[in-house]
Amino acid sequence: MPDKHNLLPRFSTREDVFDYLDGHSVKTADGLAQRHLTGGVVKTVMLETVPGSAQMPPLSRVLSLNEMEVDWIDDEVGFVSAPQLGTRPFGIVELMATRHLAVYTLLKSDVAARVLNPLVRTNPWVDRLWLSAPMFERLWERVEATSHPNRYTRLKFDHEAFFEVSDDDPDLGSDVDSDLDEGELDEAPDDRRASSFTLVDRVSTIREKLPVLQDAYRPLESLVQLRIPAAGRGGHDFYFDGRVTNRSDSFYDHRSNVRDVVDLYRRTTEASENALWLESSIEPHVAFRGAALTIRFSERLADQTFERWLDSTFTRHGRFRLSGRVFRTGPTRAQIAAIDRHLWQTLQMEVSATGITALVPAGTCGNTVHRLITNIQRFLDPAVQAWLGSASYDEVVGASFRGAA
Amino acid sequence: MKLPEAKVIAADPVFQLNVILWSLLPSEGGRYRSVLHQHGYFLHSIGRRLQLSGERREALAEVAGHGLPSPDVLADHESDPTMLVVECKASSFGSASSTSQQAMKLLVGGSDVADTIGASSSRPAHVLYATRSGDAALLWATLQELQSSLSTEGLPLARAGTLTIELRDLGAWLGLSHGDPPPAPLGDALSAPVEIVTFEEHDSPLPLYILPWDPGVEQDSRLADLGKAVIAARVLNEATAMIGRASLPESLTLNASVLIDAATFGASASWRSRSEVEKVESLAVSRLMKALRAVRDLEVVSHSNPHGIDLTLKSEEQRSAVIDALEKVDEWEALQGPEQPELDLA
């Protein structure tokens, strides 16, 4: 019977699995399995689990909270299945370092989203990788440095001034994870600023023109997608929310690029956590277990925009998935006892028309910081700046990427 | 509820403590200026008890009474050997007042804080009283009197001085006003008053509370009510977050002291008034219980030693109902009985 979902056959070694995804003929217990397409169109979702938590159950148990089942091939690679798609695996899960994982799948995008979005939305131990604009900028610099100037690449920028509308908008409460489609911005109403640009050109041309364009138009600071050229044809499309699409002819090249980005992300996350925690906890007996995160908007929010953002954000179904108890301390200022509903961690925030200060408890996942910055960049201010304690977020990201060079 | 006028806020020890903490906490790019951190200081501890040798305690007992002092803040420096002992005060006090007994202990205890921090060799501290600017001169005169009388007893003394906290020009300013020669980095940091927090017109002059409330500190009732509401909001959030993270089915305990510890970034361990802390823990548990009892089929039991609640979450529906119930609890009512009106900024 034809498999309408592109589910996977089972193999006994990781090499067989990867060969199959690469388009080779691989022998299974039932005969010979071969993909119709070679190499490409594997979708990957990069995920992060809560670091260093004694409470976190083993990964198999974590995924079972969403009724997913993992059948491990070895210590790092396993088949993952979901009941709504039957018993055959829909993907391969690969552990990378201690807290990151990638799920490779051949499912169509809409089916993959239906299976994997609830995992992130409802599981307190799992979050996406959130690639902020400063991270994409560093990745782009790497592409510039390592690709032939005549190779084509693709960059996408988007920013939707989501809170600027003055009329009632029934969609205001929907959270950011529920609608992660590429066409999201195309459907934005016409009565607020929404900018979505895709640049496809040679590396050398983009290198020359991009800084000029960014100087002229701030939404072009909000880089949300980048194609990293492959060693052969095509490339790998990395999205801001940790999704990756393989548009090359090699799964091995795809996996290698995913591993590179996960490694860079890990370094950045650890450096962010160090910047937050080391400065504030030089001695182990310090009584205060928290640190300050500062986010500054590139320009002051209009009063109405601030009101709209405040009213719609810190609610149970708010777009940033932060709920909170709000204490107004000024016309455009409030203190908020907030909860990050992705990972169920608390944080204390002060929000104003000029920025955000957050006191984050020691041990808060660096991913919370990346996610907050990425969401603000996309929906509130495309050129937002941030500091972790007294360290500039841009510099922390830059140093992490340079350290990995 | 309308917040009190600026001069009452400036004299509030919890407000003062938060200004001092923001001067020590690394931050850039926003409205807080961590001037002491920029000059090498960092927060060592909040409310830590200063250790005094038996000999000095005996010598002090007659003039300063029993017990050891717990200053609001102890700050260390990345290279300078002199630590800072900071105590916040609403106003000046005379040498005959009961507060002067605590000051004497700080002056003697601050002469060497090695035992307090577990250091192997001597560590002097500079004792600083933070108060509103109009009271600093009088307070320094009192400290000088105390230094003089302790000196005649042959006791070792820390150098001392006063910090001023002022609300003016849309900012909270920290200054070094009177006192003995300060340690060099402190003198450099505060050679002139520094604006630690900036405000905008019509803002309440409150920083983001690091510590919103201390049950042992006397405060204007409106500021105390606000602080309690903020703590209650944080405690409710900590409980909600625990419920959100639970792997179902799971039996878990909401321990009041753990929730309050998390809500205060670990500083509640230093709260001095244990009877008040007990009261707060008991109130938190009773309010949480009231909310949880309303959830259908939830197994929930409270206990008082330690104050806490045991509950068993069986399903996602139940988790959702518990979170819903906790999110409906009014933070203004949670730790202070009758419901308070919202903050009025007018």
Interface residues (C-beta under 8 A of the other chain):
Chain A: Q55 P57 R61 L65 P124 W125 E279 S280 I282 E283 H285 V286 A287 F288 R289 G290 A291 A292 T294 I295 R296 R316 S323 G324 R325 F327 R328 T329 G330 P331 T332 R333 Q335 A337 A338 I339 R341 L343 W344 Q345 T346 Q348 M349 E350 S352 T354 G355 T357 L359 P361 A362 Q385 A386 W387 G389 S390 A391 S392
Chain B: L21 L25 P26 S27 E28 G29 G30 R31 Y32 S34 H37 Q38 F42 L43 H44 S45 I46 G47 R48 D76 E78 I117 G118 F199 E200 H202 D203 S204 L206 L208 Y209 I210 L226 A229 V230 A233 R234 L236 N237 E238 T240 A241 M242 G244 R245 S247 L248 A262 A263 F265 G266 A267 A269 S270 E327 E331 E342 L343 L345
